[in-house]
Amino acid sequence: MVLFSLVATHADIDLETVAQLSNGASEIATSALSGSPAVTGAVVLATCNRYEIYGEAPHVDDVEAARAALVSEISGLSGLNEQLVSRAFSTRTGPEVSQHLFAVSSGLDSAVVGEREIAGQVRRALINAQHEGTASAGLVRLFQAASKTAKEVGAQTALGSRGLSIVSVALDLATDLSENPDWSGKKVVLFGTGAYAGATMALLRDRGCTDISVFSSSGRAEAFVASRGGTALDAETLSPAVAAADVMIGCSGSDTRVEADELAQVRAGSPQPLIAIDLALTHDFDPEVGQLDGVELLTLESVRLAAPQEQAESLAQASGIVSGAAQAFEQEREARSVDSAIVALRRHTMSVLDAEMERVRARHGCTAAAEEVEFALRRMVKQLLHVPTVRARELAANGQQDDYVSALETLYGITVEQPAAAPQAECPVPAAGRRGTATA
């Protein structure tokens, strides 16, 4: 089984294209698995500045077919031309897959380097895939190792120790733009009720903001404020709240967005300026909002440009941890790849032993002499298998497992069969919905 990934991020393409590609992200894994035998597992990581699909294929020769199947599915779900979709994604295979995901999970590949939100998003991506039954055993191990690596980076380095996140940097920018930097007197309207909105609410509270109103086009605002505080808005109370707001923050990614002309009508006559912070991947606010008088628009691109650089020493230390963890993961994966060969050799050898013992029992019966012969033969077989087993692990660690399998076939005529993918167990954790749960 071979791991691969399709990656589209802020580092390579504009965020608008990332947003378009991710339309239908919640369906891509299931549709790809049902539509192509080349895809045996898939986990989707979709955030505000990246869209990545991690997959598993039966063999290295199947990766291109798996990629083509995923590109076709993404094109159909997003409405974008297949050629454009194909160009937008870079493909990683082999050690590059774990190296990249471990770096992503640890915050090394984020717009705000060192931010900790991404680690939770990686965990949720796996949970969703397990719930949908698309996470193969190899992908489960990959994502679990990525989460473990992120924890090690957080515990052993100062990376992200200032609590930086996309939201915190955005709020810092809003503070700099405000005539009054005191958040305790600001009125905020928050769009969205997902995990990202929850993190935003918590950071607003930390800054002393108490007047927070929440709107959700899906009707979840009441439940959201019941556990977090704030005031729930509906379609009738939204406009008056926006008219009186000092700040409005979008992190819902819903199909409906605040248009510039609508906001102009609502804000007509409002004496105070408005700061609009759009952190949703698919835009909660019309980009033309920033052209209105008295309105400042902050976007993900604004945040990326304003994000401070982490200290070089912390970055180097974190990168070392990531590289070491990725190398260890690949060595363990290579070692696992010869398990079938080792099992096949043991099965072959034991079958020869059992056949020989049948002849001994036929001649001597179940006597003490026969038992002594069996004991001696089994001890000898165990000793003979020790070196081939150790060598199998050593060769796998060096990427030479195919040489070992070929040797078994040449010397003993043993055909090594790869095990079928294990069925996915039901996951008791419900999958997060796509709409209303935009993430950073």
DOLO-576275 format. One record per residue (C-alpha): residue number from 1; residue in one letter; x, y, z. Coordinates in nm, 3 decimals, decimal comma, always signed. Each point is the difference from the previous one (the first is absolute). Layout:
<pts>
(NUM; A; (X; Y; Z))
...
</pts>
This chain:
<pts>
(1; M; (+0,000; +0,000; +0,000))
(2; V; (+0,131; +0,345; -0,095))
(3; L; (-0,077; +0,336; +0,166))
(4; F; (-0,031; +0,315; -0,212))
(5; S; (-0,139; +0,350; +0,035))
(6; L; (-0,143; +0,277; -0,216))
(7; V; (+0,087; +0,342; +0,141))
(8; A; (-0,132; +0,348; -0,083))
(9; T; (+0,104; +0,273; +0,245))
(10; H; (+0,044; +0,374; +0,046))
(11; A; (+0,370; -0,049; -0,075))
(12; D; (-0,067; -0,097; -0,363))
(13; I; (-0,335; +0,141; -0,112))
(14; D; (-0,232; +0,286; +0,095))
(15; L; (-0,252; -0,053; +0,278))
(16; E; (-0,296; +0,056; -0,232))
(17; T; (+0,104; -0,304; -0,204))
(18; V; (+0,047; -0,203; +0,320))
(19; A; (-0,353; +0,096; +0,098))
(20; Q; (-0,143; -0,103; -0,337))
(21; L; (+0,183; -0,331; +0,003))
(22; S; (-0,134; -0,087; +0,343))
(23; N; (-0,365; +0,023; -0,102))
(24; G; (-0,137; -0,344; +0,075))
(25; A; (+0,300; -0,094; +0,216))
(26; S; (-0,222; -0,196; +0,239))
(27; E; (-0,105; -0,235; -0,282))
(28; I; (+0,327; -0,058; -0,183))
(29; A; (+0,138; -0,290; +0,207))
(30; T; (-0,317; -0,211; -0,017))
(31; S; (-0,059; +0,065; -0,369))
(32; A; (+0,362; -0,077; -0,092))
(33; L; (+0,002; -0,330; +0,187))
(34; S; (-0,326; -0,112; -0,156))
(35; G; (+0,104; +0,113; -0,347))
(36; S; (+0,355; -0,137; -0,036))
(37; P; (+0,171; -0,323; +0,112))
(38; A; (+0,329; +0,192; -0,008))
(39; V; (-0,107; +0,195; +0,312))
(40; T; (-0,015; -0,227; +0,306))
(41; G; (-0,004; +0,274; +0,263))
(42; A; (-0,035; +0,378; +0,021))
(43; V; (+0,014; +0,274; +0,265))
(44; V; (-0,083; +0,361; -0,091))
(45; L; (+0,160; +0,298; +0,174))
(46; A; (-0,181; +0,321; -0,101))
(47; T; (+0,080; +0,322; +0,187))
(48; C; (-0,013; +0,372; -0,075))
(49; N; (+0,327; -0,011; -0,194))
(50; R; (+0,050; -0,359; -0,114))
(51; Y; (-0,180; -0,289; -0,163))
(52; E; (+0,185; -0,329; +0,029))
(53; I; (-0,108; -0,356; -0,071))
(54; Y; (+0,198; -0,288; +0,145))
(55; G; (-0,059; -0,333; -0,170))
(56; E; (+0,109; -0,361; -0,010))
(57; A; (+0,035; -0,208; -0,316))
(58; P; (+0,058; -0,377; -0,038))
(59; H; (+0,332; +0,047; -0,182))
(60; V; (+0,232; +0,276; -0,117))
(61; D; (-0,120; -0,064; -0,355))
(62; D; (-0,353; +0,095; +0,112))
(63; V; (+0,087; +0,347; +0,131))
(64; E; (-0,046; +0,176; -0,333))
(65; A; (-0,340; -0,163; -0,048))
(66; A; (-0,097; +0,095; +0,355))
(67; R; (+0,107; +0,359; -0,063))
(68; A; (-0,198; +0,014; -0,322))
(69; A; (-0,309; -0,133; +0,177))
(70; L; (+0,029; +0,261; +0,276))
(71; V; (+0,057; +0,283; -0,248))
(72; S; (-0,308; -0,109; -0,193))
(73; E; (-0,211; -0,009; +0,318))
(74; I; (+0,127; +0,341; +0,115))
(75; S; (-0,075; +0,146; -0,342))
(76; G; (-0,355; -0,134; +0,012))
(77; L; (-0,066; +0,125; +0,353))
(78; S; (+0,164; +0,341; -0,041))
(79; G; (-0,108; +0,073; -0,358))
(80; L; (+0,359; +0,079; -0,101))
(81; N; (+0,168; -0,130; -0,315))
(82; E; (+0,195; -0,324; +0,055))
(83; Q; (+0,318; +0,147; -0,144))
(84; L; (-0,018; +0,295; +0,239))
(85; V; (-0,062; -0,235; +0,293))
(86; S; (+0,292; -0,221; -0,101))
(87; R; (+0,238; +0,297; -0,022))
(88; A; (-0,114; +0,131; +0,339))
(89; F; (+0,106; -0,313; +0,188))
(90; S; (+0,355; -0,116; +0,057))
(91; T; (+0,038; -0,374; +0,059))
(92; R; (+0,213; -0,154; +0,273))
(93; T; (+0,092; -0,365; +0,045))
(94; G; (+0,231; -0,196; +0,225))
(95; P; (+0,177; +0,181; +0,286))
(96; E; (-0,118; +0,339; -0,132))
(97; V; (-0,353; -0,083; +0,119))
(98; S; (+0,085; -0,040; +0,367))
(99; Q; (+0,257; +0,281; -0,003))
(100; H; (-0,258; +0,245; -0,133))
(101; L; (-0,291; -0,106; +0,222))
(102; F; (+0,216; +0,002; +0,314))
(103; A; (+0,119; +0,352; -0,087))
(104; V; (-0,358; +0,112; -0,065))
(105; S; (-0,129; -0,148; +0,327))
(106; S; (+0,282; +0,169; +0,192))
(107; G; (-0,079; +0,343; -0,143))
(108; L; (+0,315; +0,028; -0,210))
(109; D; (-0,191; +0,040; -0,327))
(110; S; (-0,265; +0,243; +0,126))
(111; A; (-0,059; +0,358; -0,105))
(112; V; (+0,067; +0,080; +0,367))
(113; V; (+0,302; -0,222; +0,068))
(114; G; (-0,033; -0,187; +0,327))
(115; E; (-0,377; +0,039; +0,036))
(116; R; (-0,160; -0,281; +0,195))
(117; E; (-0,348; -0,009; -0,158))
(118; I; (+0,119; -0,218; -0,287))
(119; A; (+0,084; -0,289; +0,234))
(120; G; (-0,366; -0,024; +0,099))
(121; Q; (-0,108; +0,020; -0,363))
(122; V; (+0,227; -0,293; -0,089))
(123; R; (-0,155; -0,205; +0,282))
(124; R; (-0,352; +0,087; -0,113))
(125; A; (+0,084; -0,093; -0,360))
(126; L; (+0,084; -0,353; +0,115))
(127; I; (-0,308; -0,022; +0,223))
(128; N; (-0,223; +0,101; -0,292))
(129; A; (+0,164; -0,255; -0,230))
(130; Q; (-0,041; -0,276; +0,258))
(131; H; (-0,365; +0,095; +0,045))
(132; E; (-0,054; -0,018; -0,376))
(133; G; (+0,196; -0,326; -0,028))
(134; T; (+0,262; +0,139; -0,241))
(135; A; (+0,309; -0,010; +0,224))
(136; S; (+0,216; -0,304; -0,082))
(137; A; (+0,225; -0,152; +0,266))
(138; G; (+0,306; +0,162; -0,158))
(139; L; (-0,161; +0,344; +0,004))
(140; V; (-0,111; -0,041; +0,361))
(141; R; (+0,360; -0,071; +0,101))
(142; L; (+0,122; +0,297; -0,207))
(143; F; (-0,239; +0,249; +0,158))
(144; Q; (+0,049; -0,135; +0,352))
(145; A; (+0,375; +0,039; -0,044))
(146; A; (-0,054; +0,356; -0,128))
(147; S; (-0,200; +0,092; +0,309))
(148; K; (+0,264; -0,154; +0,226))
(149; T; (+0,269; +0,201; -0,178))
(150; A; (-0,197; +0,324; +0,043))
(151; K; (-0,023; -0,066; +0,374))
(152; E; (+0,375; -0,059; +0,019))
(153; V; (+0,071; +0,326; -0,183))
(154; G; (-0,233; +0,186; +0,235))
(155; A; (+0,156; -0,154; +0,310))
(156; Q; (+0,368; +0,017; -0,098))
(157; T; (+0,026; +0,335; -0,181))
(158; A; (-0,104; +0,361; +0,048))
(159; L; (-0,170; +0,000; -0,340))
(160; G; (-0,342; +0,156; +0,034))
(161; S; (+0,053; +0,068; +0,372))
(162; R; (-0,153; +0,345; -0,043))
(163; G; (-0,330; -0,165; -0,089))
(164; L; (+0,004; +0,131; -0,355))
(165; S; (-0,282; -0,103; -0,228))
(166; I; (-0,168; +0,138; -0,307))
(167; V; (-0,273; +0,143; +0,223))
(168; S; (+0,241; +0,160; +0,248))
(169; V; (+0,202; +0,167; -0,277))
(170; A; (-0,325; +0,125; -0,158))
(171; L; (-0,113; +0,148; +0,332))
(172; D; (+0,341; +0,163; +0,042))
(173; L; (-0,043; +0,163; -0,342))
(174; A; (-0,350; +0,117; +0,096))
(175; T; (+0,139; +0,150; +0,319))
(176; D; (+0,260; +0,194; -0,197))
(177; L; (-0,271; +0,135; -0,233))
(178; S; (-0,236; +0,103; +0,279))
(179; E; (-0,015; +0,351; +0,138))
(180; N; (-0,054; -0,157; +0,341))
(181; P; (+0,206; -0,317; +0,061))
(182; D; (-0,213; -0,098; +0,302))
(183; W; (-0,212; -0,304; -0,094))
(184; S; (-0,216; +0,022; +0,312))
(185; G; (-0,214; +0,269; -0,160))
(186; K; (-0,027; -0,148; -0,348))
(187; K; (-0,312; -0,158; -0,149))
(188; V; (+0,082; -0,308; -0,207))
(189; V; (-0,218; -0,202; -0,239))
(190; L; (+0,132; -0,350; -0,060))
(191; F; (-0,111; -0,206; -0,302))
(192; G; (+0,029; -0,377; +0,052))
(193; T; (-0,042; -0,258; +0,275))
(194; G; (+0,269; -0,259; -0,074))
(195; A; (+0,324; -0,080; +0,177))
(196; Y; (+0,167; +0,300; -0,163))
(197; A; (-0,273; +0,233; +0,126))
(198; G; (+0,040; -0,150; +0,346))
(199; A; (+0,372; +0,077; -0,001))
(200; T; (-0,076; +0,356; -0,114))
(201; M; (-0,252; +0,045; +0,279))
(202; A; (+0,255; -0,117; +0,258))
(203; L; (+0,267; +0,242; -0,125))
(204; L; (-0,248; +0,289; +0,001))
(205; R; (-0,083; -0,082; +0,362))
(206; D; (+0,371; -0,007; +0,085))
(207; R; (+0,029; +0,354; -0,135))
(208; G; (-0,283; +0,123; +0,219))
(209; C; (-0,275; +0,010; -0,262))
(210; T; (-0,342; -0,073; +0,153))
(211; D; (-0,246; +0,131; -0,261))
(212; I; (+0,007; -0,285; -0,254))
(213; S; (-0,294; -0,090; -0,223))
(214; V; (-0,003; -0,321; -0,206))
(215; F; (-0,178; -0,072; -0,327))
(216; S; (-0,028; -0,334; -0,177))
(217; S; (-0,185; -0,051; -0,328))
(218; S; (-0,055; -0,361; +0,107))
(219; G; (-0,184; +0,105; +0,318))
(220; R; (+0,260; -0,125; +0,249))
(221; A; (+0,063; +0,334; +0,173))
(222; E; (-0,228; -0,072; +0,299))
(223; A; (+0,180; -0,325; +0,085))
(224; F; (+0,340; +0,164; -0,054))
(225; V; (-0,057; +0,288; +0,242))
(226; A; (-0,167; -0,226; +0,255))
(227; S; (+0,336; -0,155; +0,082))
(228; R; (+0,230; +0,294; -0,079))
(229; G; (-0,197; +0,315; +0,080))
(230; G; (-0,089; +0,283; -0,233))
(231; T; (-0,322; +0,089; -0,179))
(232; A; (-0,155; -0,212; -0,273))
(233; L; (-0,113; +0,185; -0,312))
(234; D; (-0,258; -0,096; -0,259))
(235; A; (-0,086; +0,144; -0,341))
(236; E; (-0,201; +0,285; +0,158))
(237; T; (+0,249; +0,105; +0,268))
(238; L; (+0,313; -0,037; -0,215))
(239; S; (-0,027; +0,333; -0,184))
(240; P; (-0,038; +0,218; +0,314))
(241; A; (+0,293; -0,182; +0,161))
(242; V; (+0,224; +0,057; -0,304))
(243; A; (-0,105; +0,365; -0,013))
(244; A; (+0,117; +0,051; +0,359))
(245; A; (+0,312; -0,221; -0,022))
(246; D; (+0,360; +0,113; +0,028))
(247; V; (+0,132; -0,332; -0,131))
(248; M; (-0,154; -0,286; -0,197))
(249; I; (+0,184; -0,328; -0,041))
(250; G; (-0,082; -0,264; -0,260))
(251; C; (+0,104; -0,362; +0,056))
(252; S; (-0,299; -0,200; -0,118))
(253; G; (+0,071; -0,071; -0,367))
(254; S; (-0,373; -0,026; -0,069))
(255; D; (-0,165; +0,037; -0,339))
(256; T; (-0,138; +0,342; +0,095))
(257; R; (+0,230; +0,298; +0,040))
(258; V; (-0,026; +0,367; +0,087))
(259; E; (-0,006; +0,197; -0,325))
(260; A; (+0,151; +0,348; -0,024))
(261; D; (-0,322; +0,174; -0,106))
(262; E; (-0,196; -0,168; +0,281))
(263; L; (+0,259; +0,106; +0,257))
(264; A; (-0,003; +0,356; -0,135))
(265; Q; (-0,376; +0,019; +0,054))
(266; V; (+0,018; -0,149; +0,348))
(267; R; (+0,287; +0,226; +0,106))
(268; A; (-0,149; +0,319; -0,144))
(269; G; (+0,004; +0,256; +0,278))
(270; S; (+0,220; -0,207; +0,234))
(271; P; (+0,240; +0,244; +0,167))
(272; Q; (+0,277; -0,241; +0,094))
(273; P; (+0,243; -0,167; -0,245))
(274; L; (-0,022; -0,375; -0,059))
(275; I; (+0,280; -0,255; -0,019))
(276; A; (-0,101; -0,311; -0,197))
(277; I; (+0,219; -0,308; +0,055))
(278; D; (-0,067; -0,271; -0,259))
(279; L; (+0,167; -0,325; +0,105))
(280; A; (-0,228; -0,241; -0,190))
(281; L; (+0,150; -0,207; -0,278))
(282; T; (-0,291; +0,075; -0,233))
(283; H; (-0,045; +0,364; +0,113))
(284; D; (-0,277; +0,109; +0,233))
(285; F; (+0,039; +0,358; -0,123))
(286; D; (-0,001; +0,136; -0,354))
(287; P; (+0,356; +0,121; -0,076))
(288; E; (-0,156; +0,332; -0,112))
(289; V; (-0,091; +0,061; +0,364))
(290; G; (+0,351; +0,140; +0,043))
(291; Q; (-0,081; +0,280; -0,248))
(292; L; (-0,283; +0,141; +0,212))
(293; D; (+0,050; +0,323; +0,192))
(294; G; (+0,071; -0,061; +0,365))
(295; V; (+0,069; -0,372; -0,048))
(296; E; (+0,340; -0,172; +0,032))
(297; L; (+0,017; -0,356; -0,134))
(298; L; (+0,254; -0,250; +0,133))
(299; T; (+0,041; -0,331; -0,184))
(300; L; (+0,205; -0,316; +0,032))
(301; E; (+0,254; +0,159; -0,232))
(302; S; (+0,025; +0,297; +0,236))
(303; V; (+0,067; -0,239; +0,285))
(304; R; (+0,262; -0,192; -0,193))
(305; L; (+0,190; +0,317; -0,085))
(306; A; (-0,017; +0,128; +0,358))
(307; A; (+0,093; -0,328; +0,171))
(308; P; (+0,327; +0,036; +0,194))
(309; Q; (+0,287; -0,236; -0,067))
(310; E; (+0,083; -0,242; +0,278))
(311; Q; (+0,353; -0,012; +0,138))
(312; A; (+0,245; -0,185; -0,222))
(313; E; (+0,120; -0,219; +0,287))
(314; S; (-0,351; -0,125; +0,079))
(315; L; (-0,069; -0,063; -0,366))
(316; A; (+0,320; -0,200; -0,041))
(317; Q; (-0,075; -0,205; +0,310))
(318; A; (-0,356; -0,071; -0,113))
(319; S; (+0,116; -0,092; -0,350))
(320; G; (+0,245; -0,248; +0,149))
(321; I; (-0,275; -0,166; +0,203))
(322; V; (-0,223; -0,023; -0,308))
(323; S; (+0,276; -0,148; -0,216))
(324; G; (+0,091; -0,257; +0,265))
(325; A; (-0,362; -0,101; +0,051))
(326; A; (-0,058; -0,033; -0,375))
(327; Q; (+0,309; -0,216; -0,039))
(328; A; (-0,105; -0,224; +0,290))
(329; F; (-0,349; -0,034; -0,148))
(330; E; (+0,138; -0,102; -0,339))
(331; Q; (+0,236; -0,255; +0,156))
(332; E; (-0,287; -0,154; +0,193))
(333; R; (-0,216; -0,001; -0,312))
(334; E; (+0,274; -0,170; -0,202))
(335; A; (+0,041; -0,258; +0,275))
(336; R; (-0,374; -0,069; -0,010))
(337; S; (+0,019; -0,050; -0,376))
(338; V; (+0,199; -0,324; +0,044))
(339; D; (-0,235; -0,146; +0,260))
(340; S; (-0,184; -0,194; -0,270))
(341; A; (+0,328; -0,138; -0,131))
(342; I; (+0,109; -0,109; +0,348))
(343; V; (-0,336; -0,166; +0,060))
(344; A; (+0,022; -0,177; -0,335))
(345; L; (+0,350; -0,133; +0,078))
(346; R; (-0,108; -0,121; +0,344))
(347; R; (-0,312; -0,164; -0,143))
(348; H; (+0,206; -0,175; -0,270))
(349; T; (+0,260; -0,122; +0,249))
(350; M; (-0,255; -0,119; +0,254))
(351; S; (-0,193; -0,188; -0,267))
(352; V; (+0,319; -0,190; -0,087))
(353; L; (+0,051; -0,073; +0,369))
(354; D; (-0,357; -0,120; +0,048))
(355; A; (+0,028; -0,230; -0,303))
(356; E; (+0,323; -0,151; +0,136))
(357; M; (-0,159; -0,053; +0,343))
(358; E; (-0,291; -0,183; -0,161))
(359; R; (+0,250; -0,251; -0,142))
(360; V; (+0,174; -0,034; +0,339))
(361; R; (-0,331; -0,070; +0,177))
(362; A; (-0,104; -0,245; -0,270))
(363; R; (+0,320; -0,198; +0,065))
(364; H; (+0,040; +0,037; +0,378))
(365; G; (-0,346; +0,098; +0,124))
(366; C; (-0,051; +0,252; +0,280))
(367; T; (+0,299; -0,115; +0,199))
(368; A; (+0,250; +0,187; +0,211))
(369; A; (+0,252; -0,038; -0,282))
(370; A; (-0,236; +0,170; -0,244))
(371; E; (-0,058; +0,286; +0,246))
(372; E; (+0,376; +0,049; +0,039))
(373; V; (+0,042; +0,010; -0,378))
(374; E; (-0,279; +0,259; -0,034))
(375; F; (+0,147; +0,215; +0,278))
(376; A; (+0,346; -0,009; -0,162))
(377; L; (-0,137; +0,080; -0,346))
(378; R; (-0,208; +0,294; +0,122))
(379; R; (+0,296; +0,144; +0,189))
(380; M; (+0,217; -0,036; -0,310))
(381; V; (-0,264; +0,165; -0,222))
(382; K; (-0,029; +0,289; +0,245))
(383; Q; (+0,375; +0,056; -0,013))
(384; L; (+0,008; -0,027; -0,379))
(385; L; (-0,276; +0,261; -0,037))
(386; H; (+0,164; +0,252; +0,232))
(387; V; (+0,260; +0,134; -0,244))
(388; P; (-0,240; +0,024; -0,301))
(389; T; (-0,245; +0,191; +0,221))
(390; V; (+0,263; +0,245; +0,121))
(391; R; (+0,129; +0,048; -0,355))
(392; A; (-0,353; +0,067; -0,121))
(393; R; (-0,032; +0,289; +0,249))
(394; E; (+0,342; +0,138; -0,093))
(395; L; (-0,071; -0,011; -0,373))
(396; A; (-0,340; +0,163; +0,050))
(397; A; (+0,162; +0,282; +0,198))
(398; N; (+0,225; +0,062; -0,301))
(399; G; (-0,288; -0,016; -0,247))
(400; Q; (+0,111; -0,339; -0,138))
(401; Q; (-0,305; -0,204; +0,100))
(402; D; (-0,070; -0,086; -0,365))
(403; D; (+0,342; -0,175; -0,016))
(404; Y; (-0,102; -0,215; +0,297))
(405; V; (-0,333; -0,096; -0,156))
(406; S; (+0,173; -0,083; -0,329))
(407; A; (+0,249; -0,221; +0,182))
(408; L; (-0,280; -0,198; +0,167))
(409; E; (-0,168; -0,052; -0,333))
(410; T; (+0,328; -0,105; -0,167))
(411; L; (+0,133; -0,229; +0,275))
(412; Y; (-0,318; -0,155; +0,137))
(413; G; (-0,268; +0,075; -0,257))
(414; I; (-0,192; +0,192; +0,265))
(415; T; (-0,256; +0,249; -0,132))
(416; V; (-0,051; +0,282; +0,248))
(417; E; (-0,359; +0,119; +0,008))
(418; Q; (-0,070; +0,349; +0,138))
(419; P; (-0,283; +0,004; +0,257))
(420; A; (-0,330; +0,153; -0,102))
(421; A; (-0,087; +0,336; +0,152))
(422; A; (-0,172; -0,040; +0,335))
(423; P; (-0,362; +0,119; +0,021))
(424; Q; (-0,048; +0,328; +0,183))
(425; A; (-0,158; -0,013; +0,341))
(426; E; (-0,277; +0,239; +0,084))
(427; C; (+0,127; +0,312; +0,174))
(428; P; (-0,218; +0,124; +0,289))
(429; V; (+0,101; +0,363; -0,061))
(430; P; (-0,237; +0,179; -0,238))
(431; A; (+0,149; +0,164; -0,305))
(432; A; (+0,007; +0,377; -0,005))
(433; G; (-0,228; +0,155; -0,256))
(434; R; (+0,152; +0,191; -0,288))
(435; R; (-0,226; +0,300; +0,018))
(436; G; (+0,017; +0,221; +0,307))
(437; T; (+0,325; -0,156; +0,121))
(438; A; (+0,264; +0,184; -0,195))
(439; T; (+0,349; -0,055; +0,129))
(440; A; (+0,323; +0,187; -0,025))
</pts>
